C-alpha cells in the first residue's frame, strides 16, 4: 500500500470518526481536524513544485487541486486532453506545465507564483459559476 493510499484512508477514518461522535468535548477535535487538514494538504500539494509556506498554503494547494481535477476532465485550450490525462500537470514558480517538471509543455506562463495562484483561483471561480 503506497503512502497516498494510507493518507486517504486516514482522512476517511477521521471524517467518519468526527461524523459519528458529535460530542466533540470528549476528544481533542481540534487536533483531529488539524491532522485532517495537514493530510489533505499533502494530497493537494503532490503536483506543486514550489514551496508553499505562506498563511494561505492550504488554500493555494486546494485551489491547485481543483484546477488540476477540472483540467484533467475538460482539457485546457490548445493542449490535447489525452496528453494532459496521460502525464497530468504540475505547478512551477513561473508556469503550469504538462508533465511533472517545468520543461514540459506550457499550459500557461507567469511572471510570479502569486500571478499563477491568482490565475488558478480566477479560473476555478469562473468554472464554478
C-alpha positions, 0 to 999 in steps of 0.5 A: 500500500503506497503512502497516498493510499494510507493518507486517504484512508486516514482522512476517511477514518477521521471524517467518519470518526468526527461524523459519528461522535458529535460530542466533540468535548470528549476528544481533542477535535481540534487536533483531529481536524488539524491532522485532517487538514495537514493530510489533505494538504499533502494530497493537494500539494503532490503536483506543486513544485514550489514551496508553499509556506505562506498563511494561505498554503492550504488554500493555494494547494486546494485551489491547485487541486481543483484546477488540476481535477477540472483540467484533467476532465475538460482539457485546457485550450490548445493542449490535447486532453489525452496528453494532459490525462496521460502525464497530468500537470504540475505547478512551477514558480513561473508556469503550469506545465504538462508533465511533472517538471517545468520543461514540459509543455506550457499550459500557461506562463507567469511572471510570479507564483502569486500571478499563477495562484491568482490565475488558478483561483480566477479560473476555478471561480469562473468554472464554478459559476 
